Amino acid sequence: MKRFLLIGLLTVGTLSIFLSCNRTGNRKTPWGDPPFSGVVSGSATGYYPDLRVTLTLENGIITGVDLDLSRETASFARGPGQEAPELIKTMNSTNVDTIAGASETSRGIREAGKEALLQIPGVVDVGY
């Protein structure tokens, strides 16, 4: 009986830790010190060079995301172009998971977003 209770407690504890973690680093704190309001942009190479990410922030929170994926192959850009902006705003981070079928474009979005965030005064590391 004690063995089953112990196994149950360990399972619940492990699940609660797993479920409370976010693989992509959901950022609760605002960007900048003091919290930044304005527009920042960055570029990186996705499948092709010159993938651009422009972020609008209000009081350190990402409220707008503009992706210029015009140089990417349309079939690779479709998924990230539709999914990434909402994920970035929801997580307040550009460290989004790779979107199936578009790994290079997804990586380019992360890197261009990182470059944009590093332009915010007081930000020296974005955590990825």
C-alpha positions as CSV (number, residue, x, y, z in Angstrom):
1,M,0.0,0.0,0.0
2,K,2.8,2.4,0.9
3,R,4.6,1.6,-2.4
4,F,1.5,2.5,-4.4
5,L,1.1,5.7,-2.5
6,L,4.7,6.6,-3.0
7,I,4.5,5.8,-6.7
8,G,1.3,7.9,-7.0
9,L,2.9,10.9,-5.3
10,L,6.0,10.7,-7.4
11,T,3.9,10.5,-10.6
12,V,1.8,13.5,-9.6
13,G,4.9,15.5,-8.6
14,T,6.7,14.7,-11.9
15,L,3.6,15.6,-13.9
16,S,3.1,18.9,-12.1
17,I,6.7,19.9,-12.7
18,F,6.5,18.8,-16.4
19,L,3.2,20.7,-17.0
20,S,4.4,23.9,-15.3
21,C,7.5,24.1,-17.6
22,N,7.3,25.6,-21.0
23,R,9.8,24.3,-23.5
24,T,10.0,27.6,-25.3
25,G,10.4,29.9,-22.3
26,N,7.2,31.8,-21.7
27,R,8.5,35.1,-20.5
28,K,6.4,36.8,-17.8
29,T,8.6,39.8,-17.2
30,P,8.7,42.8,-19.5
31,W,11.5,43.5,-21.9
32,G,13.8,46.4,-21.0
33,D,14.6,48.3,-17.9
34,P,12.5,50.4,-17.7
35,P,10.0,48.4,-19.7
36,F,10.4,49.3,-23.4
37,S,7.7,50.8,-25.6
38,G,8.5,51.1,-29.3
39,V,9.4,49.1,-32.4
40,V,12.5,47.0,-33.0
41,S,13.5,44.9,-36.0
42,G,16.0,42.1,-36.7
43,S,17.0,40.0,-39.7
44,A,18.4,36.5,-40.1
45,T,18.7,33.7,-42.5
46,G,15.8,31.3,-42.7
47,Y,15.8,29.0,-45.7
48,Y,17.0,32.0,-47.6
49,P,18.8,35.2,-46.3
50,D,17.0,38.4,-45.2
51,L,14.1,37.0,-43.2
52,R,12.9,40.0,-41.1
53,V,11.0,40.3,-37.8
54,T,9.6,43.6,-36.6
55,L,8.2,43.7,-33.0
56,T,6.0,46.3,-31.4
57,L,6.3,46.5,-27.6
58,E,4.2,48.4,-25.1
59,N,5.6,48.6,-21.6
60,G,7.9,45.7,-22.3
61,I,5.2,43.4,-23.7
62,I,5.2,42.2,-27.3
63,T,1.9,43.5,-28.8
64,G,2.6,43.3,-32.5
65,V,4.6,41.0,-34.8
66,D,5.3,41.6,-38.4
67,L,7.2,38.9,-40.3
68,D,8.7,39.6,-43.7
69,L,8.9,36.1,-45.2
70,S,8.8,37.3,-48.8
71,R,12.2,35.7,-49.7
72,E,11.2,32.3,-48.2
73,T,9.7,29.6,-50.3
74,A,5.9,30.1,-50.0
75,S,5.2,26.5,-48.9
76,F,7.8,26.8,-46.1
77,A,6.6,30.3,-45.0
78,R,2.9,29.6,-44.8
79,G,2.9,27.7,-41.5
80,P,5.3,30.0,-39.6
81,G,3.7,33.1,-41.1
82,Q,0.3,32.1,-39.7
83,E,1.4,30.5,-36.4
84,A,4.5,32.4,-35.2
85,P,3.1,35.9,-34.6
86,E,0.4,34.7,-32.2
87,L,2.8,32.4,-30.4
88,I,5.3,35.2,-30.0
89,K,2.7,37.6,-28.6
90,T,1.2,34.9,-26.3
91,M,4.6,34.0,-24.9
92,N,6.2,37.5,-25.0
93,S,9.2,35.8,-26.5
94,T,10.5,35.0,-30.0
95,N,11.8,31.6,-28.7
96,V,9.1,29.7,-30.5
97,D,9.1,26.0,-31.2
98,T,9.9,24.8,-34.7
99,I,6.9,24.6,-36.9
100,A,6.5,21.3,-38.7
101,G,7.7,21.4,-42.2
102,A,9.5,24.7,-41.9
103,S,12.5,24.2,-39.5
104,E,14.9,26.6,-41.3
105,T,12.2,29.4,-41.5
106,S,11.3,28.8,-37.8
107,R,14.9,29.0,-36.8
108,G,15.3,32.2,-38.9
109,I,12.3,33.7,-37.0
110,R,13.9,32.9,-33.7
111,E,17.2,34.4,-34.7
112,A,15.8,37.6,-36.2
113,G,13.5,38.0,-33.2
114,K,16.5,37.6,-30.9
115,E,18.4,40.3,-32.9
116,A,15.4,42.6,-32.6
117,L,15.1,42.0,-28.8
118,L,18.8,42.7,-28.3
119,Q,18.2,46.3,-29.6
120,I,16.0,47.1,-26.6
121,P,17.9,49.3,-24.1
122,G,19.0,47.2,-21.1
123,V,18.6,43.8,-22.8
124,V,21.9,42.0,-23.1
125,D,20.7,38.4,-23.2
126,V,17.4,37.0,-24.3
127,G,17.9,33.6,-22.7
128,Y,18.3,31.4,-25.8
